[in-house]
Amino acid sequence: MDNIKLRVTFSKKDRARYISHLDLNRTMQRAFKRANIPVWYTEGFNPHAYIMFPLALSLGVESECEIMDFNITEQMDFDVIKSRLNSVLPQGLQIIKVAVQEQKHTAIALSEYKLCIKGDMETPELNESFDEFLKSDKIEIEKKTKKKGINLIDIKPYINIIEKEISDTGLELVIHLPAGTQTNINPSLVIEAFENISKLQVEIVNIERTKILTDDLKIFC
């Protein structure tokens, strides 16, 4: 029987947000072994469970939509896989859904984030400053590239604010940013650019990735 290609959607919250990408891989490797899932192992000198994360999450960012791909070597009920993995995963990591892989990783185009920021001024003033920031002719950041080292790029065309509102916590934003194989922009870079242009000091209260989207704004699956 050929390997069955599966895709898991999982959340990464609370203390688990500080698990690095490398440690997340190790955690999932151990979870598959402890949960007795017939996962496919690579061959060679150092066999290990084949696991792939299409879109790495920045350290300190929460998420309710992370993706992990793996293969199993025999048919197994998806609810059983979900239950077994959840029983051995550490607090803050939880499997939400197990399904057959449908789309290729190249279909990923955007990430949706919810974030809350506050400054040393009243939130309505912060809101006005953010509006002025978005009206800037350019919003440039320094970004590292493999070929050119540190490169200055204008991210204004990529910033799509879906919602913005004032709350008791601060200024709450829902934002779409490019993600995937071509361009990736971290929301913390947007806030860093806001600080540089506005000359304000801003605290990021929380960042959470809420959706991984395709070019036509459908959920990646």
Backbone as CSV, one residue per row, in Angstrom:
resi,resn,N_x,N_y,N_z,CA_x,CA_y,CA_z,C_x,C_y,C_z
1,MET,0.844,-1.204,0.000,0.000,0.000,0.000,0.880,1.255,0.000
2,ASP,0.543,2.225,-0.831,1.296,3.473,-0.875,1.066,4.281,0.394
3,ASN,2.038,5.152,0.694,1.881,6.044,1.834,0.674,6.961,1.627
4,ILE,-0.025,7.237,2.716,-1.185,8.128,2.672,-0.730,9.501,3.155
5,LYS,-0.905,10.512,2.314,-0.438,11.863,2.631,-1.508,12.614,3.412
6,LEU,-1.160,12.989,4.643,-2.119,13.655,5.525,-1.644,15.060,5.893
7,ARG,-2.601,15.874,6.263,-2.317,17.251,6.685,-3.069,17.530,7.986
8,VAL,-2.321,17.995,8.980,-2.898,18.329,10.277,-2.962,19.846,10.414
9,THR,-4.074,20.332,10.958,-4.170,21.722,11.392,-4.101,21.729,12.912
10,PHE,-3.222,22.569,13.481,-3.077,22.584,14.938,-2.912,24.009,15.451
11,SER,-3.204,24.172,16.732,-3.032,25.480,17.372,-1.751,25.487,18.194
12,LYS,-1.180,26.670,18.341,0.078,26.860,19.090,-0.118,28.119,19.934
13,LYS,-0.421,27.935,21.201,-0.818,29.071,22.030,-0.143,29.034,23.401
14,ASP,-0.392,30.126,24.152,0.123,30.257,25.523,1.629,30.023,25.551
15,ARG,2.101,29.172,26.457,3.554,28.964,26.580,4.156,28.309,25.343
16,ALA,3.323,27.578,24.588,3.822,26.889,23.393,4.268,27.859,22.310
17,ARG,3.850,29.123,22.408,4.269,30.108,21.396,5.786,30.314,21.421
18,TYR,6.429,29.941,22.538,7.872,30.128,22.678,8.664,28.871,22.303
19,ILE,7.975,27.861,21.768,8.677,26.685,21.237,9.214,27.046,19.854
20,SER,10.507,26.942,19.669,11.104,27.295,18.377,10.675,26.309,17.304
21,HIS,10.904,26.688,16.049,10.513,25.817,14.934,11.245,24.479,15.006
22,LEU,12.534,24.512,15.349,13.313,23.276,15.463,12.779,22.396,16.584
23,ASP,12.488,23.008,17.735,11.965,22.238,18.869,10.554,21.730,18.591
24,LEU,9.787,22.469,17.803,8.453,21.999,17.427,8.555,20.715,16.609
25,ASN,9.524,20.688,15.695,9.747,19.471,14.906,10.085,18.294,15.816
26,ARG,10.972,18.529,16.787,11.353,17.461,17.711,10.168,17.009,18.549
27,THR,9.354,17.977,18.989,8.177,17.659,19.801,7.213,16.766,19.031
28,MET,6.979,17.099,17.771,6.064,16.307,16.959,6.645,14.926,16.651
29,GLN,7.968,14.850,16.447,8.608,13.552,16.229,8.335,12.624,17.410
30,ARG,8.527,13.170,18.636,8.290,12.372,19.846,6.808,12.025,19.993
31,ALA,5.932,12.959,19.639,4.493,12.734,19.778,4.026,11.583,18.895
32,PHE,4.520,11.524,17.668,4.134,10.425,16.778,4.551,9.076,17.353
33,LYS,5.753,9.046,17.928,6.253,7.795,18.498,5.425,7.381,19.717
34,ARG,5.165,8.337,20.614,4.407,8.042,21.837,2.952,7.710,21.532
35,ALA,2.403,8.300,20.474,1.004,8.056,20.120,0.815,6.791,19.276
36,ASN,1.929,6.163,18.913,1.894,4.931,18.122,1.153,5.127,16.798
37,ILE,1.528,6.181,16.092,0.967,6.462,14.769,1.889,5.842,13.724
38,PRO,1.356,5.095,12.757,2.220,4.453,11.745,2.742,5.460,10.715
39,VAL,3.519,6.419,11.188,4.040,7.468,10.322,5.194,6.927,9.492
40,TRP,5.330,7.452,8.275,6.408,7.007,7.393,7.727,7.630,7.817
41,TYR,8.768,6.808,7.885,10.111,7.253,8.267,10.999,7.371,7.034
42,THR,11.858,8.382,7.057,12.844,8.529,5.987,13.841,7.375,6.063
43,GLU,14.542,7.150,4.960,15.539,6.081,4.916,16.934,6.677,4.981
44,GLY,17.927,5.840,5.210,19.301,6.319,5.243,19.938,6.115,6.605
45,PHE,21.007,6.896,6.881,21.784,6.714,8.107,21.040,7.216,9.344
46,ASN,20.149,8.165,9.167,19.457,8.756,10.315,17.947,8.795,10.065
47,PRO,17.289,7.620,10.109,15.852,7.602,9.823,15.060,8.403,10.865
48,HIS,14.081,9.170,10.399,13.216,9.928,11.298,11.859,10.111,10.633
49,ALA,10.857,10.361,11.450,9.511,10.538,10.914,9.500,11.717,9.944
50,TYR,8.926,11.507,8.758,8.842,12.589,7.784,7.742,13.556,8.224
51,ILE,8.129,14.771,8.571,7.196,15.824,8.973,7.596,17.092,8.235
52,MET,6.606,17.824,7.732,6.903,19.060,7.017,5.914,20.149,7.428
53,PHE,6.462,21.331,7.761,5.648,22.488,8.106,5.740,23.484,6.946
54,PRO,4.676,23.674,6.174,4.749,24.537,4.987,5.061,25.998,5.283
55,LEU,4.692,26.462,6.489,4.837,27.883,6.775,5.269,28.059,8.227
56,ALA,6.565,28.319,8.432,7.090,28.465,9.795,6.451,29.672,10.485
57,LEU,6.261,29.547,11.793,5.678,30.622,12.603,6.772,31.274,13.430
58,SER,6.765,32.600,13.478,7.777,33.320,14.247,7.646,33.027,15.735
59,LEU,8.771,32.997,16.419,8.787,32.745,17.854,7.993,33.828,18.580
60,GLY,7.145,33.412,19.522,6.360,34.355,20.306,4.999,34.669,19.723
61,VAL,4.729,34.173,18.504,3.428,34.411,17.863,2.519,33.219,18.117
62,GLU,1.278,33.499,18.511,0.302,32.429,18.687,-0.354,32.106,17.348
63,SER,-1.016,30.947,17.280,-1.697,30.580,16.046,-2.804,29.568,16.332
64,GLU,-3.859,29.651,15.534,-4.915,28.649,15.604,-5.051,27.917,14.266
65,CYS,-4.040,28.045,13.390,-4.191,27.480,12.044,-2.880,26.937,11.479
66,GLU,-1.984,26.424,12.329,-0.709,25.910,11.817,-0.919,24.597,11.056
67,ILE,-0.046,24.375,10.083,-0.162,23.223,9.195,1.050,22.309,9.345
68,MET,0.789,21.000,9.403,1.869,20.014,9.429,1.491,18.862,8.493
69,ASP,2.401,18.512,7.604,2.195,17.401,6.669,3.017,16.193,7.085
70,PHE,2.445,15.021,6.883,3.168,13.775,7.161,2.498,12.655,6.376
71,ASN,3.178,11.512,6.297,2.629,10.343,5.621,2.447,9.214,6.614
72,ILE,1.377,8.437,6.447,1.219,7.219,7.249,1.284,6.015,6.315
73,THR,1.709,4.895,6.861,1.964,3.711,6.039,0.799,2.735,6.014
74,GLU,-0.234,3.009,6.801,-1.443,2.173,6.776,-2.660,3.016,7.132
75,GLN,-3.821,2.566,6.683,-5.048,3.325,6.918,-5.333,3.435,8.415
76,MET,-5.761,4.621,8.841,-6.064,4.848,10.249,-7.136,5.922,10.342
77,ASP,-8.081,5.740,11.244,-9.157,6.707,11.411,-8.591,8.069,11.819
78,PHE,-9.038,9.141,11.146,-8.500,10.474,11.411,-8.795,10.945,12.833
79,ASP,-9.967,10.603,13.354,-10.308,11.005,14.723,-9.412,10.312,15.745
80,VAL,-8.995,9.101,15.432,-8.087,8.367,16.325,-6.706,9.035,16.318
81,ILE,-6.231,9.410,15.127,-4.951,10.113,15.029,-4.997,11.396,15.857
82,LYS,-6.061,12.158,15.679,-6.229,13.417,16.414,-6.231,13.181,17.919
83,SER,-7.004,12.207,18.378,-7.124,11.923,19.809,-5.795,11.453,20.403
84,ARG,-5.106,10.576,19.692,-3.838,10.041,20.212,-2.770,11.130,20.307
85,LEU,-2.675,11.954,19.276,-1.675,13.019,19.311,-1.977,14.025,20.415
86,ASN,-3.241,14.404,20.555,-3.600,15.371,21.596,-3.331,14.843,22.999
87,SER,-3.379,13.533,23.154,-3.155,12.941,24.478,-1.686,13.003,24.908
88,VAL,-0.777,13.232,23.948,0.654,13.225,24.286,1.340,14.572,24.017
89,LEU,0.637,15.511,23.397,1.249,16.813,23.109,1.276,17.689,24.358
90,PRO,2.270,18.557,24.484,2.347,19.449,25.651,1.253,20.516,25.603
91,GLN,1.019,21.122,26.758,0.015,22.173,26.858,0.323,23.309,25.874
92,GLY,-0.716,23.773,25.194,-0.550,24.861,24.229,-0.508,24.391,22.791
93,LEU,-0.241,23.095,22.576,-0.295,22.500,21.243,-1.502,21.577,21.182
94,GLN,-2.361,21.789,20.197,-3.562,20.956,20.088,-3.915,20.732,18.627
95,ILE,-4.153,19.466,18.269,-4.573,19.120,16.926,-6.043,19.498,16.762
96,ILE,-6.340,20.250,15.700,-7.709,20.674,15.431,-8.370,19.782,14.395
97,LYS,-7.606,19.424,13.358,-8.192,18.647,12.261,-7.121,17.787,11.605
98,VAL,-7.520,16.588,11.177,-6.665,15.716,10.363,-7.408,15.455,9.059
99,ALA,-6.738,15.630,7.936,-7.383,15.441,6.633,-6.345,15.022,5.605
100,VAL,-6.823,14.549,4.476,-5.944,14.234,3.351,-5.440,15.549,2.744
101,GLN,-4.170,15.568,2.346,-3.612,16.764,1.712,-4.360,17.050,0.410
102,GLU,-4.794,18.302,0.250,-5.511,18.687,-0.967,-4.676,19.609,-1.856
103,GLN,-4.170,20.679,-1.285,-3.468,21.690,-2.076,-1.958,21.595,-1.879
104,LYS,-1.228,22.002,-2.903,0.225,22.071,-2.791,0.617,23.304,-1.987
105,HIS,1.809,23.271,-1.400,2.269,24.382,-0.569,2.372,25.689,-1.355
106,THR,2.570,25.566,-2.659,2.693,26.764,-3.496,1.382,27.552,-3.573
107,ALA,0.280,26.952,-3.118,-1.010,27.654,-3.122,-1.100,28.691,-2.001
108,ILE,-0.205,28.601,-0.996,-0.230,29.562,0.112,0.191,30.935,-0.398
109,ALA,-0.643,31.948,-0.100,-0.345,33.302,-0.574,-0.340,34.336,0.547
110,LEU,-1.173,34.132,1.572,-1.353,35.146,2.604,-1.503,34.511,3.978
111,SER,-1.146,35.281,4.992,-1.490,34.944,6.379,-2.364,36.059,6.936
112,GLU,-3.367,35.667,7.713,-4.163,36.668,8.431,-3.730,36.675,9.888
113,TYR,-3.497,37.873,10.425,-3.066,38.022,11.812,-4.028,38.939,12.564
114,LYS,-4.234,38.612,13.825,-4.856,39.541,14.758,-3.751,40.038,15.679
115,LEU,-3.650,41.348,15.844,-2.661,41.851,16.772,-3.211,43.048,17.520
116,CYS,-2.670,43.247,18.701,-3.069,44.367,19.545,-1.809,45.132,19.939
117,ILE,-1.851,46.451,19.780,-0.713,47.284,20.151,-1.173,48.413,21.072
118,LYS,-0.236,48.900,21.867,-0.526,50.074,22.691,0.744,50.910,22.795
119,GLY,0.559,52.203,23.100,1.697,53.099,23.225,1.611,53.895,24.500
120,ASP,2.448,54.924,24.617,2.450,55.735,25.831,1.500,56.932,25.694
121,MET,0.531,56.824,24.766,-0.493,57.846,24.603,-1.862,57.167,24.626
122,GLU,-2.937,57.953,24.620,-4.276,57.387,24.574,-4.460,56.638,23.250
123,THR,-5.260,55.574,23.296,-5.439,54.732,22.103,-6.022,55.491,20.911
124,PRO,-6.985,56.425,21.085,-7.455,57.191,19.916,-6.334,57.949,19.206
125,GLU,-5.373,58.482,19.979,-4.220,59.156,19.372,-3.350,58.163,18.608
126,LEU,-3.173,56.986,19.197,-2.398,55.929,18.535,-3.076,55.535,17.228
127,ASN,-4.389,55.458,17.248,-5.163,55.117,16.063,-4.955,56.155,14.952
128,GLU,-4.979,57.429,15.322,-4.756,58.504,14.348,-3.350,58.433,13.762
129,SER,-2.382,58.143,14.627,-0.994,58.031,14.158,-0.842,56.862,13.191
130,PHE,-1.540,55.781,13.473,-1.458,54.610,12.589,-2.098,54.920,11.235
131,ASP,-3.193,55.668,11.253,-3.816,56.081,9.986,-2.847,56.914,9.154
132,GLU,-2.136,57.834,9.800,-1.149,58.658,9.094,-0.014,57.804,8.544
133,PHE,0.394,56.826,9.324,1.448,55.892,8.899,1.043,55.175,7.609
134,LEU,-0.209,54.724,7.551,-0.681,53.995,6.374,-0.760,54.882,5.132
135,LYS,-0.815,56.210,5.341,-0.866,57.149,4.216,0.527,57.490,3.668
136,SER,1.562,56.961,4.312,2.936,57.247,3.876,3.144,56.834,2.419
137,ASP,3.967,57.614,1.714,4.268,57.275,0.316,4.947,55.910,0.220
138,LYS,5.855,55.659,1.156,6.546,54.370,1.215,6.619,53.910,2.657
139,ILE,6.600,52.593,2.851,6.831,52.008,4.175,7.967,51.007,3.990
140,GLU,9.179,51.474,4.247,10.352,50.655,3.946,10.887,49.951,5.193
141,ILE,11.325,48.723,4.988,11.943,47.936,6.061,13.215,47.291,5.525
142,GLU,14.102,46.924,6.432,15.289,46.153,6.053,14.956,44.669,6.160
143,LYS,15.223,43.941,5.108,14.921,42.514,5.097,16.119,41.744,4.564
144,LYS,16.450,40.663,5.238,17.582,39.846,4.817,17.174,38.940,3.661
145,THR,18.035,38.852,2.670,17.827,37.925,1.563,19.068,37.054,1.419
146,LYS,18.895,35.874,0.845,20.014,34.946,0.703,21.069,35.477,-0.277
147,LYS,20.614,36.154,-1.332,21.540,36.595,-2.376,22.145,37.962,-2.092
148,LYS,21.321,38.907,-1.617,21.770,40.297,-1.502,22.045,40.751,-0.072
149,GLY,21.934,39.847,0.888,22.130,40.246,2.283,20.972,41.104,2.759
150,ILE,21.236,42.230,3.381,20.188,43.120,3.862,19.727,44.018,2.716
151,ASN,18.417,43.996,2.478,17.840,44.726,1.366,16.717,45.624,1.879
152,LEU,16.602,46.824,1.337,15.540,47.753,1.727,14.355,47.548,0.792
153,ILE,13.183,47.191,1.374,12.009,46.966,0.529,10.820,47.784,1.035
154,ASP,9.974,48.163,0.102,8.763,48.924,0.415,7.617,47.924,0.603
155,ILE,7.099,47.833,1.838,6.043,46.858,2.129,4.638,47.460,2.061
156,LYS,4.540,48.751,1.754,3.217,49.382,1.724,2.231,48.650,0.807
157,PRO,2.639,48.228,-0.403,1.679,47.542,-1.288,1.167,46.214,-0.726
158,TYR,1.904,45.656,0.244,1.544,44.347,0.772,0.625,44.413,2.001
159,ILE,0.512,45.573,2.614,-0.238,45.697,3.867,-1.721,45.885,3.569
160,ASN,-2.519,44.950,4.043,-3.967,45.034,3.839,-4.664,44.958,5.201
161,ILE,-5.117,46.105,5.693,-5.802,46.153,6.983,-7.263,45.756,6.777
162,ILE,-7.683,44.667,7.394,-9.050,44.155,7.246,-9.975,44.796,8.276
163,GLU,-9.487,44.913,9.502,-10.264,45.539,10.574,-9.319,46.339,11.455
164,LYS,-9.848,47.394,12.053,-9.076,48.186,13.011,-10.056,48.801,13.988
165,GLU,-9.844,48.573,15.284,-10.759,49.150,16.272,-10.043,49.415,17.589
166,ILE,-10.595,50.360,18.331,-10.072,50.730,19.640,-10.773,49.895,20.698
167,SER,-9.992,49.297,21.593,-10.571,48.504,22.682,-9.939,48.921,24.005
168,ASP,-10.386,48.307,25.089,-9.810,48.589,26.403,-8.347,48.161,26.473
169,THR,-7.977,47.181,25.647,-6.608,46.655,25.655,-5.651,47.528,24.859
170,GLY,-6.145,48.115,23.771,-5.295,48.929,22.905,-5.904,49.048,21.522
171,LEU,-5.064,49.206,20.521,-5.510,49.268,19.135,-5.438,47.859,18.544
172,GLU,-6.589,47.332,18.162,-6.663,45.962,17.653,-6.759,45.979,16.134
173,LEU,-5.940,45.149,15.505,-5.857,45.105,14.049,-6.064,43.685,13.552
174,VAL,-6.708,43.556,12.409,-6.706,42.317,11.630,-6.056,42.673,10.309
175,ILE,-5.017,41.950,9.957,-4.189,42.342,8.817,-3.851,41.124,7.960
176,HIS,-3.855,41.309,6.658,-3.388,40.293,5.717,-2.002,40.684,5.230
177,LEU,-1.090,39.721,5.269,0.274,39.938,4.796,0.707,38.765,3.929
178,PRO,1.599,39.005,2.956,2.030,37.919,2.083,2.775,36.831,2.845
179,ALA,2.533,35.593,2.412,3.193,34.432,3.021,3.353,33.367,1.944
180,GLY,4.310,32.493,2.140,4.477,31.403,1.185,5.881,31.335,0.619
181,THR,5.987,30.810,-0.585,7.298,30.520,-1.164,7.986,31.756,-1.726
182,GLN,7.230,32.804,-2.058,7.813,33.984,-2.688,8.163,35.081,-1.683
183,THR,7.163,35.599,-0.978,7.355,36.723,-0.070,6.713,36.424,1.274
184,ASN,7.439,36.695,2.352,6.906,36.542,3.702,7.154,37.826,4.472
185,ILE,6.111,38.384,5.070,6.268,39.582,5.889,5.671,39.322,7.265
186,ASN,6.506,39.488,8.276,6.096,39.302,9.664,5.366,40.554,10.142
187,PRO,4.237,40.420,10.840,3.522,41.619,11.310,4.341,42.493,12.247
188,SER,5.297,41.894,12.959,6.146,42.698,13.841,6.990,43.691,13.043
189,LEU,7.297,43.373,11.777,8.038,44.293,10.915,7.185,45.504,10.554
190,VAL,5.880,45.287,10.425,4.967,46.401,10.147,4.955,47.362,11.335
191,ILE,4.895,46.808,12.543,4.875,47.643,13.749,6.224,48.347,13.933
192,GLU,7.302,47.670,13.594,8.632,48.281,13.671,8.729,49.465,12.707
193,ALA,8.165,49.296,11.500,8.154,50.386,10.520,7.289,51.541,11.027
194,PHE,6.179,51.222,11.684,5.307,52.246,12.263,6.065,53.065,13.305
195,GLU,6.832,52.382,14.148,7.634,53.082,15.152,8.657,54.011,14.487
196,ASN,9.319,53.508,13.451,10.364,54.291,12.777,9.798,55.539,12.116
197,ILE,8.631,55.413,11.492,8.052,56.536,10.766,7.360,57.520,11.706
198,SER,6.648,56.995,12.701,5.887,57.864,13.608,6.733,58.423,14.745
199,LYS,7.918,57.812,14.982,8.798,58.176,16.099,8.121,57.909,17.453
200,LEU,7.205,56.942,17.470,6.523,56.548,18.709,7.079,55.224,19.203
201,GLN,6.962,54.994,20.514,7.308,53.690,21.085,6.021,52.897,21.255
202,VAL,6.007,51.707,20.692,4.795,50.891,20.671,5.084,49.524,21.276
203,GLU,4.150,49.046,22.069,4.251,47.700,22.641,3.260,46.789,21.934
204,ILE,3.764,45.643,21.492,2.879,44.635,20.903,2.322,43.789,22.052
205,VAL,1.020,43.895,22.281,0.382,43.150,23.367,0.268,41.678,22.992
206,ASN,-0.134,41.413,21.756,-0.309,40.026,21.324,-0.368,39.969,19.802
207,ILE,0.160,38.881,19.234,0.011,38.590,17.807,-0.464,37.152,17.671
208,GLU,-1.465,36.938,16.826,-1.957,35.585,16.572,-2.239,35.404,15.090
209,ARG,-1.719,34.315,14.518,-2.081,33.983,13.140,-3.418,33.248,13.188
210,THR,-4.389,33.760,12.432,-5.738,33.197,12.490,-6.136,32.431,11.230
211,LYS,-5.484,32.734,10.102,-5.810,32.033,8.852,-4.581,31.951,7.963
212,ILE,-4.493,30.862,7.207,-3.539,30.744,6.111,-4.380,30.665,4.844
213,LEU,-4.124,31.580,3.904,-5.027,31.780,2.778,-4.343,31.580,1.429
214,THR,-5.157,31.268,0.437,-4.696,31.203,-0.947,-4.918,32.572,-1.597
215,ASP,-4.499,32.698,-2.848,-4.616,33.978,-3.559,-6.062,34.476,-3.657
216,ASP,-7.012,33.564,-3.730,-8.418,33.954,-3.839,-9.104,34.030,-2.480
217,LEU,-8.279,34.138,-1.419,-8.754,34.335,-0.032,-9.526,33.147,0.530
218,LYS,-9.260,31.951,-0.019,-9.833,30.730,0.551,-8.857,30.124,1.547
219,ILE,-9.397,29.393,2.524,-8.549,28.749,3.525,-7.695,27.674,2.866
220,PHE,-6.386,27.725,3.123,-5.479,26.708,2.611,-5.767,25.380,3.306
221,CYS,-5.882,24.295,2.531,-6.184,22.988,3.146,-5.471,21.871,2.381
